[in-house]
Each structure stands twice: as C-alpha cells, then as structure tokens.
Amino acid sequence: MSKLEVTAIVENTQTSSGNTSPTYLVVSVIDPNGAGVIGLNAANFTLCTEIVGNGGGYSHISAISSVNPGVYILRLLPLKGKTWKAGVYIYSIVVHHGVHRGQTLCKFSVN
C-alpha cells in the first residue's frame, strides 16, 4: 500500500447556526509520484465528523466534483432533519484509490 498526500480546506461562507446551507470542502489528492489523482468519486472518500458544535450532528457528502487534476470539491450538508450549530467542527477525510490510501484533518467554525 502506498500513501496518498491529502490536504483539505473548508469554505463555509454560507453556513450559519440554524441553517442547512452547504459547506464546501476542497480536497487535493496527490499520488506517490507527485501527480494529481484523477477519476475519484464519492466511493473513494470517507468523511468522519470527529467533533461538532454543541448540539450539532454528523455531516455527509451530498455531491462531489473534480475541478482540476487531483482537486475535488465535496459539498457537505448536515444529516436530514438537522441544522448546523454554532461551534467548531472537525472532520477527518480518508481517500482510497486502488492500493493507495491517505487521510487528513480539517476544521471550521459556525457562528
């Protein structure tokens, strides 16, 4: 098994306490040779909600798109019937591609 280099940044300008607007997670996936990994889909990503705002719930990936070779935008939403809550959210993102695997952490705050 080889290691993928995974980095992630959250963009959450639409997200606020009490709403269900999407948060976007921009993820870069680089293979062991330094090339962007292409052709990934939702099955290649595992999102774990490690910490949530007080009273908040888990999130899920509602859509994914590739914007550049090795760069993906994951659209995150709270689970059905839930809303974002004020506080810090910390995610772990695991990427699997064939025998390759990588992971990273990212966080954002909801006001």
Residue pairs with C-beta under 8 A, 6 or more apart in sequence:
1 99
1 100
1 101
2 31
2 32
2 99
2 100
2 101
3 32
3 100
3 101
3 102
4 29
4 30
4 31
4 32
4 37
4 95
4 97
4 100
4 101
4 102
5 28
5 29
5 30
5 102
6 27
6 28
6 29
6 30
6 93
6 95
6 102
6 103
6 104
7 27
7 28
7 104
8 25
8 26
8 27
8 28
8 91
8 93
8 104
8 105
8 106
9 25
9 26
9 106
10 23
10 24
10 25
10 26
10 91
10 106
10 107
10 108
11 23
11 24
11 25
11 26
12 23
12 24
12 108
12 109
12 110
14 21
14 22
14 23
15 21
15 22
15 23
15 84
15 108
15 110
16 84
16 110
16 111
17 53
17 83
17 84
17 85
17 86
17 110
17 111
18 83
18 84
18 85
19 83
19 84
20 77
20 78
20 82
20 83
20 84
21 84
22 62
22 75
22 76
22 77
23 59
23 75
23 76
23 77
23 84
23 108
24 73
24 74
24 75
24 76
25 47
25 73
25 74
25 76
25 91
25 93
25 106
26 67
26 71
26 72
26 73
26 74
27 45
27 71
27 72
27 73
27 74
27 93
27 95
28 36
28 70
28 71
29 36
29 37
29 40
29 70
29 71
29 72
29 95
29 97
29 102
30 36
30 37
30 70
31 37
31 97
31 100
32 100
35 69
35 70
36 68
36 69
36 70
36 71
37 70
37 95
37 97
37 100
38 66
38 69
38 70
40 64
40 66
40 72
40 95
40 97
41 64
42 61
42 64
44 95
44 96
44 97
45 61
45 64
45 72
45 74
45 93
45 94
45 95
46 93
46 94
46 95
46 96
47 59
47 60
47 61
47 74
47 76
47 91
47 92
47 93
48 91
48 92
48 93
48 94
49 57
49 58
49 59
49 89
49 90
49 91
50 90
50 91
50 92
50 105
51 88
51 89
51 90
51 107
52 58
52 85
52 87
52 89
53 84
53 85
53 86
53 87
53 88
53 89
53 110
54 85
54 86
54 87
55 85
56 78
56 82
56 84
56 85
56 87
56 89
56 110
57 78
57 79
57 82
58 78
58 79
58 82
59 76
59 77
59 78
59 79
59 89
59 91
60 76
60 77
60 79
61 74
61 75
61 76
62 75
62 76
62 77
63 74
63 75
64 72
64 73
64 74
64 75
65 72
65 73
66 72
67 73
74 93
78 84
84 110
85 110
86 110
86 111
87 109
87 110
88 107
88 108
88 109
89 107
89 108
89 109
89 110
90 105
90 106
90 107
91 105
91 106
91 107
92 103
92 104
92 105
93 103
93 104
93 105
93 106
94 101
94 102
94 103
95 101
95 102
95 103
